[in-house]
């Protein structure tokens, strides 16, 4: 699954650590999601969508 | 654009837990498994196997298994609360690798018992710890979607 997390994060000038802190997950988790090594759970996907004030479909795209 | 919040002050627990990362734990476990296997190999007093009476053995095994299954379930719940889901997934997937590897190693040694050197239950514990660590590091390296 592809995602726009890196772009959205860069637009807000947040580091991976900043985003991780806001989502209450580790920086490695943010890195793994951005590099496609890991697809987040549904609760985490909702948390990400809430944080960026977008829908899940706007952030996560099917291959 | 939202301003980045100031980093909260770290208490003693967050400082300690910052060092207690799963990476270090699994690296330690990998070394411990190798050490355990080596120390087992150096043992010379291999005991004579005497089959125990069936009923007490089964009752003890069942009781111990149920007790530790319940404790492990509670432990996993705590883990899930403290580890974010990416770390938890890696630890859990590593554990699945460890279970499968241990069962297969045991099976191979059972089938080839005449040809292969005897292994003890400590050796199997070493195999389980080592394969759990290797499984964790495999997922750490390749990612959970690999």
N, CA and C atoms of all chains as a GROMACS GRO file, in nm:
protein
  627
    1UNK      N    1   0.084  -0.120   0.000
    1UNK     CA    2   0.000   0.000   0.000
    1UNK      C    3   0.088   0.126   0.000
    2UNK      N    4   0.057   0.217  -0.092
    2UNK     CA    5   0.134   0.342  -0.096
    2UNK      C    6   0.070   0.443  -0.002
    3UNK      N    7   0.148   0.544   0.035
    3UNK     CA    8   0.089   0.650   0.119
    3UNK      C    9   0.160   0.783   0.094
    4UNK      N   10   0.093   0.891   0.137
    4UNK     CA   11   0.145   1.026   0.114
    4UNK      C   12   0.200   1.086   0.243
    5UNK      N   13   0.234   0.999   0.336
    5UNK     CA   14   0.272   1.047   0.468
    5UNK      C   15   0.395   1.140   0.465
    6UNK      N   16   0.495   1.099   0.387
    6UNK     CA   17   0.620   1.176   0.381
    6UNK      C   18   0.593   1.317   0.326
    7UNK      N   19   0.511   1.324   0.222
    7UNK     CA   20   0.479   1.453   0.160
    7UNK      C   21   0.401   1.540   0.259
    8UNK      N   22   0.300   1.482   0.321
    8UNK     CA   23   0.217   1.558   0.416
    8UNK      C   24   0.300   1.608   0.534
    9UNK      N   25   0.391   1.523   0.578
    9UNK     CA   26   0.478   1.560   0.689
    9UNK      C   27   0.571   1.675   0.648
   10UNK      N   28   0.627   1.663   0.527
   10UNK     CA   29   0.719   1.766   0.478
   10UNK      C   30   0.647   1.899   0.460
   11UNK      N   31   0.522   1.894   0.415
   11UNK     CA   32   0.444   2.017   0.396
   11UNK      C   33   0.428   2.094   0.528
   12UNK      N   34   0.422   2.018   0.636
   12UNK     CA   35   0.406   2.082   0.768
   12UNK      C   36   0.540   2.106   0.836
   13UNK      N   37   0.647   2.069   0.767
   13UNK     CA   38   0.782   2.089   0.818
   13UNK      C   39   0.804   2.013   0.950
   14UNK      N   40   0.748   1.894   0.956
   14UNK     CA   41   0.766   1.810   1.074
   14UNK      C   42   0.874   1.706   1.046
   15UNK      N   43   0.951   1.674   1.147
   15UNK     CA   44   1.045   1.564   1.133
   15UNK      C   45   0.970   1.434   1.164
   16UNK      N   46   1.034   1.322   1.136
   16UNK     CA   47   0.970   1.193   1.169
   16UNK      C   48   0.945   1.184   1.319
   17UNK      N   49   1.039   1.238   1.396
   17UNK     CA   50   1.024   1.234   1.543
   17UNK      C   51   0.905   1.318   1.588
   18UNK      N   52   0.886   1.435   1.523
   18UNK     CA   53   0.770   1.520   1.557
   18UNK      C   54   0.639   1.446   1.532
   19UNK      N   55   0.633   1.383   1.414
   19UNK     CA   56   0.510   1.312   1.378
   19UNK      C   57   0.488   1.194   1.473
   20UNK      N   58   0.597   1.123   1.503
   20UNK     CA   59   0.587   1.008   1.593
   20UNK      C   60   0.533   1.051   1.729
   21UNK      N   61   0.580   1.164   1.775
   21UNK     CA   62   0.536   1.213   1.907
   21UNK      C   63   0.387   1.248   1.905
   22UNK      N   64   0.343   1.309   1.798
   22UNK     CA   65   0.201   1.344   1.786
   22UNK      C   66   0.112   1.220   1.776
   23UNK      N   67   0.166   1.115   1.713
   23UNK     CA   68   0.086   0.992   1.698
   23UNK      C   69   0.105   0.897   1.816
   24UNK      N   70   0.199   0.932   1.904
   24UNK     CA   71   0.234   0.847   2.018
   24UNK      C   72   0.282   0.708   1.973
   25UNK      N   73   0.366   0.708   1.872
   25UNK     CA   74   0.430   0.584   1.828
   25UNK      C   75   0.581   0.611   1.818
   26UNK      N   76   0.660   0.508   1.790
   26UNK     CA   77   0.804   0.529   1.780
   26UNK      C   78   0.840   0.592   1.645
   27UNK      N   79   0.958   0.654   1.640
   27UNK     CA   80   1.003   0.714   1.514
   27UNK      C   81   1.022   0.605   1.407
   28UNK      N   82   1.064   0.487   1.453
   28UNK     CA   83   1.083   0.374   1.360
   28UNK      C   84   0.951   0.337   1.292
   29UNK      N   85   0.840   0.351   1.367
   29UNK     CA   86   0.709   0.319   1.308
   29UNK      C   87   0.678   0.414   1.193
   30UNK      N   88   0.703   0.544   1.218
   30UNK     CA   89   0.677   0.644   1.114
   30UNK      C   90   0.764   0.615   0.991
   31UNK      N   91   0.891   0.586   1.017
   31UNK     CA   92   0.984   0.555   0.908
   31UNK      C   93   0.938   0.431   0.831
   32UNK      N   94   0.894   0.328   0.904
   32UNK     CA   95   0.850   0.204   0.839
   32UNK      C   96   0.726   0.227   0.754
   33UNK      N   97   0.634   0.312   0.801
   33UNK     CA   98   0.513   0.340   0.722
   33UNK      C   99   0.552   0.417   0.596
   34UNK      N  100   0.638   0.517   0.613
   34UNK     CA  101   0.678   0.600   0.498
   34UNK      C  102   0.749   0.519   0.390
   35UNK      N  103   0.832   0.423   0.434
   35UNK     CA  104   0.911   0.346   0.336
   35UNK      C  105   0.835   0.222   0.287
   36UNK      N  106   0.711   0.207   0.332
   36UNK     CA  107   0.628   0.095   0.285
   36UNK      C  108   0.662  -0.038   0.347
   37UNK      N  109   0.740  -0.034   0.459
   37UNK     CA  110   0.777  -0.160   0.524
   37UNK      C  111   0.664  -0.211   0.613
   38UNK      N  112   0.568  -0.127   0.637
   38UNK     CA  113   0.464  -0.161   0.734
   38UNK      C  114   0.337  -0.085   0.701
   39UNK      N  115   0.225  -0.157   0.700
   39UNK     CA  116   0.094  -0.092   0.685
   39UNK      C  117   0.035  -0.074   0.824
   40UNK      N  118  -0.002   0.048   0.860
   40UNK     CA  119  -0.051   0.070   0.997
   40UNK      C  120  -0.184   0.000   1.023
   41UNK      N  121  -0.212  -0.023   1.150
   41UNK     CA  122  -0.340  -0.081   1.189
   41UNK      C  123  -0.450   0.023   1.163
   42UNK      N  124  -0.574  -0.021   1.165
   42UNK     CA  125  -0.685   0.071   1.138
   42UNK      C  126  -0.691   0.185   1.242
   43UNK      N  127  -0.676   0.155   1.373
   43UNK     CA  128  -0.678   0.267   1.469
   43UNK      C  129  -0.568   0.370   1.441
   44UNK      N  130  -0.447   0.320   1.404
   44UNK     CA  131  -0.337   0.414   1.376
   44UNK      C  132  -0.365   0.493   1.248
   45UNK      N  133  -0.423   0.427   1.149
   45UNK     CA  134  -0.457   0.496   1.024
   45UNK      C  135  -0.559   0.608   1.052
   46UNK      N  136  -0.655   0.582   1.138
   46UNK     CA  137  -0.754   0.685   1.175
   46UNK      C  138  -0.686   0.800   1.248
   47UNK      N  139  -0.591   0.764   1.336
   47UNK     CA  140  -0.517   0.866   1.412
   47UNK      C  141  -0.441   0.958   1.315
   48UNK      N  142  -0.377   0.895   1.215
   48UNK     CA  143  -0.300   0.972   1.115
   48UNK      C  144  -0.395   1.063   1.036
   49UNK      N  145  -0.507   1.004   0.995
   49UNK     CA  146  -0.605   1.082   0.917
   49UNK      C  147  -0.658   1.200   0.999
   50UNK      N  148  -0.687   1.175   1.127
   50UNK     CA  149  -0.735   1.283   1.215
   50UNK      C  150  -0.631   1.393   1.228
   51UNK      N  151  -0.506   1.353   1.244
   51UNK     CA  152  -0.398   1.450   1.263
   51UNK      C  153  -0.384   1.542   1.142
   52UNK      N  154  -0.394   1.483   1.023
   52UNK     CA  155  -0.379   1.563   0.901
   52UNK      C  156  -0.513   1.621   0.851
   53UNK      N  157  -0.618   1.594   0.928
   53UNK     CA  158  -0.754   1.641   0.894
   53UNK      C  159  -0.792   1.600   0.751
   54UNK      N  160  -0.770   1.474   0.723
   54UNK     CA  161  -0.802   1.418   0.590
   54UNK      C  162  -0.870   1.283   0.613
   55UNK      N  163  -0.918   1.223   0.503
   55UNK     CA  164  -0.973   1.087   0.517
   55UNK      C  165  -0.858   0.987   0.496
   56UNK      N  166  -0.882   0.865   0.540
   56UNK     CA  167  -0.779   0.761   0.524
   56UNK      C  168  -0.746   0.742   0.376
   57UNK      N  169  -0.850   0.743   0.291
   57UNK     CA  170  -0.829   0.721   0.147
   57UNK      C  171  -0.745   0.830   0.082
   58UNK      N  172  -0.745   0.948   0.142
   58UNK     CA  173  -0.665   1.057   0.085
   58UNK      C  174  -0.517   1.040   0.120
   59UNK      N  175  -0.489   0.963   0.223
   59UNK     CA  176  -0.350   0.943   0.266
   59UNK      C  177  -0.295   0.809   0.217
   60UNK      N  178  -0.376   0.704   0.230
   60UNK     CA  179  -0.330   0.570   0.191
   60UNK      C  180  -0.395   0.529   0.059
   61UNK      N  181  -0.311   0.484  -0.035
   61UNK     CA  182  -0.360   0.448  -0.168
   61UNK      C  183  -0.329   0.301  -0.196
   62UNK      N  184  -0.422   0.235  -0.262
   62UNK     CA  185  -0.399   0.095  -0.297
   62UNK      C  186  -0.298   0.085  -0.410
   63UNK      N  187  -0.218  -0.023  -0.410
   63UNK     CA  188  -0.118  -0.044  -0.516
   63UNK      C  189  -0.184  -0.061  -0.653
   64UNK      N  190  -0.030   2.601   0.898
   64UNK     CA  191   0.071   2.506   0.944
   64UNK      C  192   0.081   2.509   1.097
   65UNK      N  193   0.071   2.390   1.157
   65UNK     CA  194   0.072   2.385   1.303
   65UNK      C  195   0.215   2.389   1.356
   66UNK      N  196   0.239   2.469   1.461
   66UNK     CA  197   0.375   2.470   1.517
   66UNK      C  198   0.406   2.339   1.589
   67UNK      N  199   0.531   2.300   1.586
   67UNK     CA  200   0.572   2.176   1.653
   67UNK      C  201   0.572   2.200   1.803
   68UNK      N  202   0.508   2.109   1.874
   68UNK     CA  203   0.501   2.124   2.020
   68UNK      C  204   0.639   2.105   2.081
   69UNK      N  205   0.658   2.174   2.194
   69UNK     CA  206   0.785   2.158   2.265
   69UNK      C  207   0.793   2.018   2.323
   70UNK      N  208   0.910   1.957   2.315
   70UNK     CA  209   0.926   1.820   2.365
   70UNK      C  210   0.900   1.815   2.516
   71UNK      N  211   0.813   1.721   2.560
   71UNK     CA  212   0.785   1.715   2.703
   71UNK      C  213   0.908   1.670   2.783
   72UNK      N  214   0.914   1.712   2.909
   72UNK     CA  215   1.029   1.673   2.992
   72UNK      C  216   1.024   1.524   3.018
   73UNK      N  217   1.141   1.461   3.012
   73UNK     CA  218   1.146   1.316   3.027
   73UNK      C  219   1.162   1.280   3.175
   74UNK      N  220   1.079   1.185   3.221
   74UNK     CA  221   1.097   1.137   3.358
   74UNK      C  222   1.193   1.018   3.357
   75UNK      N  223   1.217   0.964   3.475
   75UNK     CA  224   1.316   0.856   3.488
   75UNK      C  225   1.276   0.735   3.405
   76UNK      N  226   1.144   0.701   3.408
   76UNK     CA  227   1.097   0.584   3.334
   76UNK      C  228   1.119   0.599   3.185
   77UNK      N  229   1.088   0.720   3.132
   77UNK     CA  230   1.105   0.736   2.987
   77UNK      C  231   1.253   0.736   2.949
   78UNK      N  232   1.339   0.781   3.042
   78UNK     CA  233   1.483   0.776   3.013
   78UNK      C  234   1.531   0.631   3.008
   79UNK      N  235   1.484   0.551   3.108
   79UNK     CA  236   1.525   0.410   3.113
   79UNK      C  237   1.465   0.334   2.994
   80UNK      N  238   1.334   0.357   2.969
   80UNK     CA  239   1.269   0.283   2.861
   80UNK      C  240   1.324   0.321   2.724
   81UNK      N  241   1.384   0.441   2.716
   81UNK     CA  242   1.448   0.481   2.592
   81UNK      C  243   1.565   0.390   2.558
   82UNK      N  244   1.631   0.339   2.662
   82UNK     CA  245   1.744   0.248   2.641
   82UNK      C  246   1.698   0.103   2.623
   83UNK      N  247   1.581   0.070   2.682
   83UNK     CA  248   1.533  -0.068   2.676
   83UNK      C  249   1.456  -0.092   2.547
   84UNK      N  250   1.520  -0.071   2.436
   84UNK     CA  251   1.451  -0.090   2.308
   84UNK      C  252   1.452  -0.238   2.273
   85UNK      N  253   1.350  -0.285   2.200
   85UNK     CA  254   1.347  -0.426   2.162
   85UNK      C  255   1.474  -0.470   2.090
   86UNK      N  256   1.536  -0.379   2.012
   86UNK     CA  257   1.660  -0.414   1.940
   86UNK      C  258   1.765  -0.468   2.035
   87UNK      N  259   1.786  -0.398   2.146
   87UNK     CA  260   1.888  -0.438   2.244
   87UNK      C  261   1.849  -0.569   2.312
   88UNK      N  262   1.721  -0.580   2.345
   88UNK     CA  263   1.671  -0.700   2.411
   88UNK      C  264   1.693  -0.822   2.323
   89UNK      N  265   1.661  -0.809   2.195
   89UNK     CA  266   1.674  -0.924   2.105
   89UNK      C  267   1.820  -0.953   2.071
   90UNK      N  268   1.903  -0.849   2.070
   90UNK     CA  269   2.046  -0.872   2.048
   90UNK      C  270   2.102  -0.950   2.165
   91UNK      N  271   2.061  -0.912   2.287
   91UNK     CA  272   2.104  -0.983   2.407
   91UNK      C  273   2.055  -1.127   2.403
   92UNK      N  274   1.929  -1.146   2.361
   92UNK     CA  275   1.871  -1.280   2.358
   92UNK      C  276   1.944  -1.368   2.256
   93UNK      N  277   1.985  -1.308   2.145
   93UNK     CA  278   2.058  -1.383   2.043
   93UNK      C  279   2.192  -1.432   2.099
   94UNK      N  280   2.262  -1.342   2.169
   94UNK     CA  281   2.390  -1.381   2.230
   94UNK      C  282   2.367  -1.485   2.339
   95UNK      N  283   2.262  -1.467   2.418
   95UNK     CA  284   2.232  -1.561   2.526
   95UNK      C  285   2.201  -1.699   2.469
   96UNK      N  286   2.133  -1.705   2.355
   96UNK     CA  287   2.098  -1.835   2.296
   96UNK      C  288   2.224  -1.906   2.248
   97UNK      N  289   2.316  -1.829   2.189
   97UNK     CA  290   2.443  -1.890   2.142
   97UNK      C  291   2.522  -1.941   2.262
   98UNK      N  292   2.526  -1.859   2.367
   98UNK     CA  293   2.599  -1.896   2.489
   98UNK      C  294   2.538  -2.022   2.551
   99UNK      N  295   2.406  -2.027   2.556
   99UNK     CA  296   2.336  -2.142   2.612
   99UNK      C  297   2.368  -2.269   2.534
  100UNK      N  298   2.366  -2.256   2.402
  100UNK     CA  299   2.395  -2.373   2.317
  100UNK      C  300   2.538  -2.420   2.336
  101UNK      N  301   2.632  -2.323   2.348
  101UNK     CA  302   2.773  -2.358   2.366
  101UNK      C  303   2.793  -2.425   2.502
  102UNK      N  304   2.733  -2.367   2.607
  102UNK     CA  305   2.748  -2.424   2.741
  102UNK      C  306   2.685  -2.563   2.748
  103UNK      N  307   2.574  -2.584   2.678
  103UNK     CA  308   2.512  -2.717   2.674
  103UNK      C  309   2.604  -2.817   2.607
  104UNK      N  310   2.671  -2.770   2.503
  104UNK     CA  311   2.763  -2.857   2.429
  104UNK      C  312   2.881  -2.899   2.512
  105UNK      N  313   2.918  -2.815   2.611
  105UNK     CA  314   3.033  -2.846   2.695
  105UNK      C  315   3.000  -2.942   2.809
  106UNK      N  316   2.870  -2.959   2.835
  106UNK     CA  317   2.828  -3.048   2.944
  106UNK      C  318   2.865  -3.192   2.910
  107UNK      N  319   2.922  -3.262   3.006
  107UNK     CA  320   2.962  -3.400   2.978
  107UNK      C  321   2.871  -3.501   3.050
  108UNK      N  322   2.800  -3.453   3.154
  108UNK     CA  323   2.719  -3.547   3.232
  108UNK      C  324   2.577  -3.558   3.176
  109UNK      N  325   2.566  -3.615   3.058
  109UNK     CA  326   2.434  -3.636   2.998
  109UNK      C  327   2.363  -3.743   3.081
  110UNK      N  328   2.244  -3.708   3.131
  110UNK     CA  329   2.174  -3.799   3.221
  110UNK      C  330   2.106  -3.911   3.145
  111UNK      N  331   2.086  -4.018   3.214
  111UNK     CA  332   2.015  -4.132   3.157
  111UNK      C  333   1.865  -4.102   3.159
  112UNK      N  334   1.797  -4.119   3.049
  112UNK     CA  335   1.655  -4.086   3.045
  112UNK      C  336   1.572  -4.201   3.105
  113UNK      N  337   1.495  -4.168   3.206
  113UNK     CA  338   1.405  -4.266   3.267
  113UNK      C  339   1.263  -4.215   3.247
  114UNK      N  340   1.177  -4.289   3.176
  114UNK     CA  341   1.042  -4.238   3.153
  114UNK      C  342   0.965  -4.221   3.284
  115UNK      N  343   0.905  -4.103   3.308
  115UNK     CA  344   0.830  -4.083   3.432
  115UNK      C  345   0.692  -4.145   3.422
  116UNK      N  346   0.624  -4.165   3.537
  116UNK     CA  347   0.487  -4.217   3.531
  116UNK      C  348   0.399  -4.122   3.451
  117UNK      N  349   0.309  -4.178   3.370
  117UNK     CA  350   0.234  -4.098   3.273
  117UNK      C  351   0.139  -3.995   3.336
  118UNK      N  352   0.058  -4.036   3.434
  118UNK     CA  353  -0.046  -3.946   3.482
  118UNK      C  354   0.010  -3.819   3.549
  119UNK      N  355   0.102  -3.833   3.650
  119UNK     CA  356   0.154  -3.708   3.711
  119UNK      C  357   0.223  -3.619   3.609
  120UNK      N  358   0.290  -3.681   3.514
  120UNK     CA  359   0.361  -3.602   3.413
  120UNK      C  360   0.261  -3.520   3.330
  121UNK      N  361   0.154  -3.586   3.285
  121UNK     CA  362   0.054  -3.517   3.203
  121UNK      C  363  -0.016  -3.406   3.284
  122UNK      N  364  -0.051  -3.439   3.409
  122UNK     CA  365  -0.120  -3.341   3.494
  122UNK      C  366  -0.031  -3.219   3.518
  123UNK      N  367   0.097  -3.245   3.547
  123UNK     CA  368   0.192  -3.135   3.570
  123UNK      C  369   0.211  -3.051   3.445
  124UNK      N  370   0.225  -3.121   3.332
  124UNK     CA  371   0.245  -3.049   3.205
  124UNK      C  372   0.124  -2.962   3.172
  125UNK      N  373   0.004  -3.020   3.187
  125UNK     CA  374  -0.119  -2.946   3.156
  125UNK      C  375  -0.134  -2.824   3.248
  126UNK      N  376  -0.110  -2.847   3.377
  126UNK     CA  377  -0.123  -2.738   3.474
  126UNK      C  378  -0.025  -2.625   3.446
  127UNK      N  379   0.101  -2.665   3.423
  127UNK     CA  380   0.204  -2.564   3.395
  127UNK      C  381   0.171  -2.489   3.266
  128UNK      N  382   0.127  -2.564   3.166
  128UNK     CA  383   0.096  -2.502   3.037
  128UNK      C  384  -0.018  -2.401   3.052
  129UNK      N  385  -0.123  -2.440   3.125
  129UNK     CA  386  -0.237  -2.349   3.141
  129UNK      C  387  -0.199  -2.225   3.221
  130UNK      N  388  -0.121  -2.246   3.326
  130UNK     CA  389  -0.079  -2.133   3.408
  130UNK      C  390   0.003  -2.033   3.327
  131UNK      N  391   0.103  -2.086   3.255
  131UNK     CA  392   0.190  -1.995   3.182
  131UNK      C  393   0.124  -1.936   3.057
  132UNK      N  394   0.028  -2.009   3.001
  132UNK     CA  395  -0.048  -1.952   2.888
  132UNK      C  396  -0.125  -1.829   2.937
  133UNK      N  397  -0.186  -1.844   3.056
  133UNK     CA  398  -0.263  -1.731   3.111
  133UNK      C  399  -0.171  -1.613   3.141
  134UNK      N  400  -0.055  -1.644   3.202
  134UNK     CA  401   0.040  -1.537   3.235
  134UNK      C  402   0.094  -1.470   3.108
  135UNK      N  403   0.125  -1.553   3.007
  135UNK     CA  404   0.177  -1.498   2.881
  135UNK      C  405   0.073  -1.411   2.812
  136UNK      N  406  -0.055  -1.451   2.822
  136UNK     CA  407  -0.162  -1.370   2.761
  136UNK      C  408  -0.169  -1.234   2.828
  137UNK      N  409  -0.159  -1.236   2.961
  137UNK     CA  410  -0.160  -1.107   3.034
  137UNK      C  411  -0.037  -1.024   2.998
  138UNK      N  412   0.078  -1.093   2.989
  138UNK     CA  413   0.203  -1.024   2.954
  138UNK      C  414   0.195  -0.960   2.817
  139UNK      N  415   0.137  -1.034   2.722
  139UNK     CA  416   0.125  -0.982   2.584
  139UNK      C  417   0.036  -0.858   2.582
  140UNK      N  418  -0.067  -0.857   2.668
  140UNK     CA  419  -0.157  -0.742   2.676
  140UNK      C  420  -0.080  -0.618   2.722
  141UNK      N  421   0.007  -0.640   2.823
  141UNK     CA  422   0.090  -0.528   2.872
  141UNK      C  423   0.184  -0.480   2.764
  142UNK      N  424   0.244  -0.578   2.694
  142UNK     CA  425   0.338  -0.545   2.586
  142UNK      C  426   0.269  -0.458   2.482
  143UNK      N  427   0.146  -0.501   2.444
  143UNK     CA  428   0.075  -0.428   2.340
  143UNK      C  429   0.048  -0.285   2.383
  144UNK      N  430   0.025  -0.267   2.514
  144UNK     CA  431  -0.004  -0.133   2.564
  144UNK      C  432   0.122  -0.045   2.560
  145UNK      N  433   0.238  -0.108   2.586
  145UNK     CA  434   0.360  -0.029   2.596
  145UNK      C  435   0.436  -0.014   2.465
  146UNK      N  436   0.418  -0.113   2.377
  146UNK     CA  437   0.488  -0.104   2.249
  146UNK      C  438   0.388  -0.051   2.148
  147UNK      N  439   0.430   0.036   2.058
  147UNK     CA  440   0.336   0.077   1.954
  147UNK      C  441   0.319  -0.040   1.858
  148UNK      N  442   0.219  -0.034   1.771
  148UNK     CA  443   0.182  -0.157   1.702
  148UNK      C  444   0.288  -0.209   1.605
  149UNK      N  445   0.373  -0.123   1.551
  149UNK     CA  446   0.480  -0.170   1.461
  149UNK      C  447   0.578  -0.259   1.536
  150UNK      N  448   0.622  -0.211   1.654
  150UNK     CA  449   0.716  -0.290   1.736
  150UNK      C  450   0.649  -0.419   1.782
  151UNK      N  451   0.523  -0.407   1.826
  151UNK     CA  452   0.452  -0.524   1.875
  151UNK      C  453   0.438  -0.629   1.764
  152UNK      N  454   0.408  -0.583   1.644
  152UNK     CA  455   0.394  -0.674   1.530
  152UNK      C  456   0.525  -0.746   1.503
  153UNK      N  457   0.636  -0.673   1.514
  153UNK     CA  458   0.766  -0.737   1.486
  153UNK      C  459   0.798  -0.841   1.593
  154UNK      N  460   0.772  -0.806   1.719
  154UNK     CA  461   0.797  -0.901   1.828
  154UNK      C  462   0.706  -1.023   1.812
  155UNK      N  463   0.578  -0.999   1.781
  155UNK     CA  464   0.482  -1.110   1.767
  155UNK      C  465   0.515  -1.198   1.646
  156UNK      N  466   0.550  -1.134   1.534
  156UNK     CA  467   0.584  -1.214   1.415
  156UNK      C  468   0.713  -1.292   1.436
  157UNK      N  469   0.808  -1.231   1.508
  157UNK     CA  470   0.932  -1.301   1.544
  157UNK      C  471   0.902  -1.424   1.628
  158UNK      N  472   0.803  -1.412   1.718
  158UNK     CA  473   0.765  -1.524   1.805
  158UNK      C  474   0.705  -1.638   1.722
  159UNK      N  475   0.629  -1.604   1.619
  159UNK     CA  476   0.572  -1.708   1.533
  159UNK      C  477   0.685  -1.784   1.461
  160UNK      N  478   0.784  -1.708   1.414
  160UNK     CA  479   0.901  -1.770   1.348
  160UNK      C  480   0.968  -1.866   1.447
  161UNK      N  481   0.982  -1.821   1.573
  161UNK     CA  482   1.049  -1.902   1.675
  161UNK      C  483   0.973  -2.031   1.701
  162UNK      N  484   0.841  -2.022   1.710
  162UNK     CA  485   0.760  -2.142   1.738
  162UNK      C  486   0.774  -2.242   1.624
  163UNK      N  487   0.759  -2.193   1.501
  163UNK     CA  488   0.767  -2.283   1.385
  163UNK      C  489   0.906  -2.346   1.376
  164UNK      N  490   1.011  -2.262   1.395
  164UNK     CA  491   1.148  -2.313   1.386
  164UNK      C  492   1.173  -2.420   1.492
  165UNK      N  493   1.131  -2.393   1.616
  165UNK     CA  494   1.156  -2.488   1.725
  165UNK      C  495   1.084  -2.620   1.698
  166UNK      N  496   0.960  -2.613   1.651
  166UNK     CA  497   0.885  -2.736   1.623
  166UNK      C  498   0.955  -2.815   1.511
  167UNK      N  499   0.998  -2.744   1.406
  167UNK     CA  500   1.062  -2.813   1.294
  167UNK      C  501   1.197  -2.873   1.333
  168UNK      N  502   1.275  -2.797   1.412
  168UNK     CA  503   1.406  -2.849   1.457
  168UNK      C  504   1.383  -2.973   1.542
  169UNK      N  505   1.286  -2.968   1.632
  169UNK     CA  506   1.255  -3.082   1.718
  169UNK      C  507   1.214  -3.202   1.632
  170UNK      N  508   1.133  -3.174   1.528
  170UNK     CA  509   1.084  -3.281   1.442
  170UNK      C  510   1.201  -3.346   1.366
  171UNK      N  511   1.290  -3.262   1.313
  171UNK     CA  512   1.404  -3.315   1.238
  171UNK      C  513   1.491  -3.402   1.328
  172UNK      N  514   1.511  -3.357   1.452
  172UNK     CA  515   1.594  -3.434   1.545
  172UNK      C  516   1.523  -3.562   1.587
  173UNK      N  517   1.390  -3.559   1.590
  173UNK     CA  518   1.313  -3.680   1.622
  173UNK      C  519   1.327  -3.782   1.510
  174UNK      N  520   1.314  -3.733   1.387
  174UNK     CA  521   1.321  -3.823   1.271
  174UNK      C  522   1.462  -3.880   1.256
  175UNK      N  523   1.560  -3.793   1.272
  175UNK     CA  524   1.698  -3.839   1.252
  175UNK      C  525   1.769  -3.867   1.383
  176UNK      N  526   1.697  -3.920   1.481
  176UNK     CA  527   1.756  -3.938   1.615
  176UNK      C  528   1.878  -4.031   1.613
  177UNK      N  529   1.880  -4.127   1.520
  177UNK     CA  530   1.994  -4.218   1.513
  177UNK      C  531   2.117  -4.155   1.450
  178UNK      N  532   2.094  -4.059   1.363
  178UNK     CA  533   2.205  -4.001   1.286
  178UNK      C  534   2.260  -3.872   1.348
  179UNK      N  535   2.173  -3.797   1.415
  179UNK     CA  536   2.214  -3.666   1.467
  179UNK      C  537   2.255  -3.676   1.614
  180UNK      N  538   2.348  -3.589   1.655
  180UNK     CA  539   2.387  -3.590   1.797
  180UNK      C  540   2.268  -3.549   1.885
  181UNK      N  541   2.258  -3.611   2.003
  181UNK     CA  542   2.142  -3.586   2.090
  181UNK      C  543   2.135  -3.439   2.132
  182UNK      N  544   2.014  -3.387   2.141
  182UNK     CA  545   1.997  -3.250   2.192
  182UNK      C  546   1.914  -3.256   2.321
  183UNK      N  547   1.935  -3.158   2.406
  183UNK     CA  548   1.860  -3.151   2.531
  183UNK      C  549   1.752  -3.045   2.518
  184UNK      N  550   1.667  -3.033   2.621
  184UNK     CA  551   1.563  -2.930   2.614
  184UNK      C  552   1.624  -2.791   2.622
  185UNK      N  553   1.742  -2.780   2.687
  185UNK     CA  554   1.811  -2.650   2.690
  185UNK      C  555   1.853  -2.607   2.550
  186UNK      N  556   1.893  -2.706   2.470
  186UNK     CA  557   1.929  -2.676   2.331
  186UNK      C  558   1.807  -2.620   2.256
  187UNK      N  559   1.691  -2.681   2.284
  187UNK     CA  560   1.568  -2.634   2.218
  187UNK      C  561   1.531  -2.492   2.263
  188UNK      N  562   1.556  -2.463   2.392
  188UNK     CA  563   1.532  -2.327   2.441
  188UNK      C  564   1.624  -2.230   2.368
  189UNK      N  565   1.750  -2.272   2.349
  189UNK     CA  566   1.846  -2.187   2.277
  189UNK      C  567   1.800  -2.165   2.133
  190UNK      N  568   1.749  -2.270   2.070
  190UNK     CA  569   1.698  -2.260   1.933
  190UNK      C  570   1.582  -2.161   1.928
  191UNK      N  571   1.493  -2.173   2.029
  191UNK     CA  572   1.375  -2.086   2.030
  191UNK      C  573   1.414  -1.939   2.050
  192UNK      N  574   1.506  -1.914   2.147
  192UNK     CA  575   1.549  -1.776   2.172
  192UNK      C  576   1.620  -1.720   2.050
  193UNK      N  577   1.709  -1.801   1.993
  193UNK     CA  578   1.786  -1.755   1.877
  193UNK      C  579   1.696  -1.725   1.758
  194UNK      N  580   1.600  -1.816   1.733
  194UNK     CA  581   1.514  -1.796   1.616
  194UNK      C  582   1.416  -1.679   1.637
  195UNK      N  583   1.378  -1.656   1.762
  195UNK     CA  584   1.292  -1.539   1.791
  195UNK      C  585   1.369  -1.410   1.758
  196UNK      N  586   1.496  -1.406   1.803
  196UNK     CA  587   1.578  -1.288   1.776
  196UNK      C  588   1.599  -1.270   1.626
  197UNK      N  589   1.633  -1.381   1.559
  197UNK     CA  590   1.658  -1.372   1.414
  197UNK      C  591   1.530  -1.328   1.340
  198UNK      N  592   1.416  -1.384   1.383
  198UNK     CA  593   1.288  -1.345   1.322
  198UNK      C  594   1.262  -1.197   1.340
  199UNK      N  595   1.286  -1.148   1.462
  199UNK     CA  596   1.266  -1.005   1.490
  199UNK      C  597   1.355  -0.920   1.400
  200UNK      N  598   1.484  -0.957   1.393
  200UNK     CA  599   1.576  -0.876   1.314
  200UNK      C  600   1.547  -0.886   1.164
  201UNK      N  601   1.495  -1.004   1.123
  201UNK     CA  602   1.456  -1.017   0.982
  201UNK      C  603   1.346  -0.915   0.949
  202UNK      N  604   1.244  -0.910   1.034
  202UNK     CA  605   1.134  -0.815   1.008
  202UNK      C  606   1.181  -0.670   1.023
  203UNK      N  607   1.275  -0.648   1.114
  203UNK     CA  608   1.330  -0.514   1.134
  203UNK      C  609   1.400  -0.467   1.007
  204UNK      N  610   1.470  -0.563   0.943
  204UNK     CA  611   1.548  -0.532   0.823
  204UNK      C  612   1.459  -0.520   0.700
  205UNK      N  613   1.373  -0.622   0.678
  205UNK     CA  614   1.295  -0.629   0.555
  205UNK      C  615   1.158  -0.561   0.566
  206UNK      N  616   1.114  -0.535   0.690
  206UNK     CA  617   0.981  -0.478   0.706
  206UNK      C  618   0.874  -0.585   0.719
  207UNK      N  619   0.761  -0.547   0.770
  207UNK     CA  620   0.654  -0.645   0.795
  207UNK      C  621   0.580  -0.684   0.668
  208UNK      N  622   0.597  -0.606   0.562
  208UNK     CA  623   0.530  -0.640   0.436
  208UNK      C  624   0.615  -0.731   0.348
  209UNK      N  625   0.735  -0.765   0.394
  209UNK     CA  626   0.825  -0.847   0.311
  209UNK      C  627   0.773  -0.990   0.296
   0.00000   0.00000   0.00000
